[in-house]
Protein backbone atom coordinates (compact mmCIF):
# COMPACT_ATOMS: atom_id res chain seq x y z
CA UNK A 1 0.00 0.00 0.00
CA UNK A 2 1.60 3.23 -1.22
CA UNK A 3 0.60 6.77 -0.34
CA UNK A 4 0.73 8.91 -3.47
CA UNK A 5 3.84 11.00 -4.07
CA UNK A 6 4.02 14.77 -3.62
CA UNK A 7 1.46 16.74 -5.62
CA UNK A 8 1.88 20.18 -4.16
CA UNK A 9 -0.90 21.86 -2.21
CA UNK A 10 -4.66 21.70 -2.55
CA UNK A 11 -6.56 24.69 -3.82
CA UNK A 12 -5.62 27.64 -5.94
CA UNK A 13 -5.88 25.65 -9.16
CA UNK A 14 -8.26 25.78 -12.07
CA UNK A 15 -8.72 21.99 -12.06
CA UNK A 16 -10.58 19.72 -9.62
CA UNK A 17 -8.45 18.18 -6.87
CA UNK A 18 -8.82 14.72 -8.48
CA UNK A 19 -6.91 16.07 -11.50
CA UNK A 20 -3.98 17.47 -9.46
CA UNK A 21 -0.76 16.04 -10.92
CA UNK A 22 2.50 15.17 -9.23
CA UNK A 23 4.99 17.94 -8.60
CA UNK A 24 8.60 17.69 -9.77
CA UNK A 25 9.44 16.27 -6.33
CA UNK A 26 6.57 13.81 -6.71
CA UNK A 27 7.93 12.53 -10.03
CA UNK A 28 11.34 11.99 -8.38
CA UNK A 29 9.59 10.06 -5.60
CA UNK A 30 7.66 7.99 -8.17
CA UNK A 31 10.95 7.12 -9.90
CA UNK A 32 12.36 6.13 -6.50
CA UNK A 33 9.35 3.90 -5.83
CA UNK A 34 9.93 2.26 -9.22
CA UNK A 35 13.48 1.42 -8.19
CA UNK A 36 12.46 0.40 -4.66
CA UNK A 37 9.68 -1.99 -5.76
CA UNK A 38 10.78 -3.21 -9.20
CA UNK A 39 12.09 -6.58 -7.95
CA UNK A 40 9.21 -7.35 -5.57
CA UNK A 41 7.34 -9.75 -7.87
CA UNK A 42 4.57 -7.29 -8.66
CA UNK A 43 2.05 -8.25 -11.32
CA UNK A 44 -0.78 -5.75 -10.66
CA UNK A 45 -0.94 -2.03 -9.98
CA UNK A 46 -4.16 -0.50 -8.66
CA UNK A 47 -4.66 3.16 -7.83
CA UNK A 48 -7.26 5.65 -6.80
CA UNK A 49 -8.64 7.34 -9.93
CA UNK A 50 -6.94 10.59 -8.84
CA UNK A 51 -4.24 11.65 -11.28
CA UNK A 52 -1.59 11.89 -8.54
CA UNK A 53 -2.15 8.27 -7.48
CA UNK A 54 -2.05 6.91 -11.01
CA UNK A 55 1.06 8.96 -11.81
CA UNK A 56 2.78 7.67 -8.66
CA UNK A 57 2.64 4.12 -10.06
CA UNK A 58 3.28 4.92 -13.75
CA UNK A 59 7.10 4.67 -13.66
CA UNK A 60 6.84 1.27 -11.91
CA UNK A 61 4.23 0.15 -14.43
CA UNK A 62 6.47 1.16 -17.33
CA UNK A 63 9.40 -0.75 -15.84
CA UNK A 64 7.28 -3.87 -15.28
CA UNK A 65 5.15 -3.65 -18.42
CA UNK A 66 2.02 -3.53 -16.25
CA UNK A 67 -0.87 -1.07 -16.68
CA UNK A 68 -2.07 0.99 -13.73
CA UNK A 69 -5.71 0.08 -13.03
CA UNK A 70 -8.08 2.64 -11.49
CA UNK A 71 -10.22 1.48 -8.58
CA UNK A 72 -12.81 3.76 -6.97
CA UNK A 73 -12.48 1.82 -3.71
CA UNK A 74 -9.05 3.47 -3.23
CA UNK A 75 -10.37 7.02 -3.79
CA UNK A 76 -9.98 9.76 -1.23
CA UNK A 77 -12.71 9.63 1.40
CA UNK A 78 -13.55 5.94 0.97
CA UNK A 79 -12.01 4.76 4.25
CA UNK A 80 -10.58 1.40 5.18
CA UNK A 81 -13.36 -0.87 3.88
CA UNK A 82 -12.68 -0.18 0.22
CA UNK A 83 -8.92 -0.57 0.54
CA UNK A 84 -9.38 -3.83 2.45
CA UNK A 85 -11.73 -5.11 -0.24
CA UNK A 86 -9.19 -4.33 -2.98
CA UNK A 87 -6.40 -5.97 -0.96
CA UNK A 88 -8.52 -9.11 -0.52
CA UNK A 89 -9.24 -9.20 -4.26
CA UNK A 90 -5.52 -9.25 -5.11
CA UNK A 91 -4.17 -11.19 -2.12
CA UNK A 92 -2.92 -14.10 -4.26
CA UNK A 93 -0.72 -11.94 -6.50
CA UNK A 94 2.01 -9.37 -5.95
CA UNK A 95 0.13 -6.09 -6.11
CA UNK A 96 0.74 -2.45 -5.30
CA UNK A 97 -2.21 -0.31 -4.24
CA UNK A 98 -1.92 3.48 -4.21
CA UNK A 99 -4.23 5.66 -2.18
CA UNK A 100 -4.45 8.81 -0.05
CA UNK A 101 -3.47 10.27 3.29
CA UNK A 102 -6.93 9.71 4.75
CA UNK A 103 -7.48 6.15 3.53
CA UNK A 104 -4.14 4.73 4.64
CA UNK A 105 -4.40 5.67 8.35
CA UNK A 106 -7.96 4.33 8.39
CA UNK A 107 -6.68 1.09 6.88
CA UNK A 108 -3.79 0.79 9.33
CA UNK A 109 -6.04 1.43 12.33
CA UNK A 110 -8.51 -1.20 11.07
CA UNK A 111 -5.67 -3.69 10.65
CA UNK A 112 -4.37 -3.10 14.17
CA UNK A 113 -7.91 -3.45 15.57
CA UNK A 114 -8.28 -6.79 13.80
CA UNK A 115 -5.00 -8.15 15.19
CA UNK A 116 -2.62 -7.55 12.29
CA UNK A 117 0.93 -7.15 13.63
CA UNK A 118 2.47 -3.98 12.26
CA UNK A 119 6.23 -4.03 12.86
CA UNK A 120 6.61 -0.26 12.76
CA UNK A 121 4.82 2.76 14.21
CA UNK A 122 1.87 4.05 12.26
CA UNK A 123 2.90 6.65 9.68
CA UNK A 124 2.05 7.42 6.10
CA UNK A 125 4.37 9.98 4.54
CA UNK A 126 3.88 10.81 0.88
CA UNK A 127 5.51 8.14 -1.32
CA UNK A 128 5.88 5.75 1.62
CA UNK A 129 4.89 2.09 1.43
CA UNK A 130 3.36 -0.44 3.79
CA UNK A 131 4.30 -3.98 2.77
CA UNK A 132 1.40 -6.13 3.96
CA UNK A 133 1.74 -9.89 4.26
CA UNK A 134 -1.09 -12.38 4.06
CA UNK A 135 -1.40 -15.61 6.02
CA UNK A 136 -4.11 -17.60 4.27
CA UNK A 137 -7.04 -15.18 4.03
CA UNK A 138 -5.98 -12.76 6.75
CA UNK A 139 -3.56 -9.87 6.70
CA UNK A 140 -0.95 -11.05 9.19
CA UNK A 141 1.74 -8.38 9.30
CA UNK A 142 2.96 -5.11 7.90
CA UNK A 143 6.30 -3.37 7.52
CA UNK A 144 6.84 0.30 6.76
CA UNK A 145 9.16 1.46 3.96
CA UNK A 146 9.99 5.18 4.10
CA UNK A 147 9.73 7.31 0.99
CA UNK A 148 12.63 6.77 -1.41
CA UNK A 149 15.49 9.26 -1.01
URFENGI-V780225 format. One record per backbone hydrogen bond with DSSP energy under -1.0 kcal/mol. CO is the residue of the C=O (numbers start at 1). NH is the residue of the N-H. If there is no record, write none. Layout:
BEGIN
co = [CO CO]
nh = [NH NH]
END
This chain:
BEGIN
co = [1 2 3 6 16 17 18 23 24 25 26 27 28 29 30 31 32 33 34 37 44 45 46 47 50 51 52 53 57 58 59 60 61 61 69 71 72 75 80 81 82 83 84 85 86 88 90 94 94 96 97 98 99 100 102 103 104 105 106 107 108 109 110 111 112 117 125 128 129 131 133 133 135 138 140 141 142 143 145]
nh = [130 99 127 23 19 20 51 27 28 29 30 31 32 33 34 35 36 37 38 40 96 69 98 71 54 55 56 57 61 62 63 64 65 66 47 74 75 78 84 85 86 87 88 89 90 91 93 43 44 46 2 48 4 104 106 107 108 109 110 111 112 113 114 116 115 142 128 3 145 143 140 141 138 135 117 133 119 131 129]
END
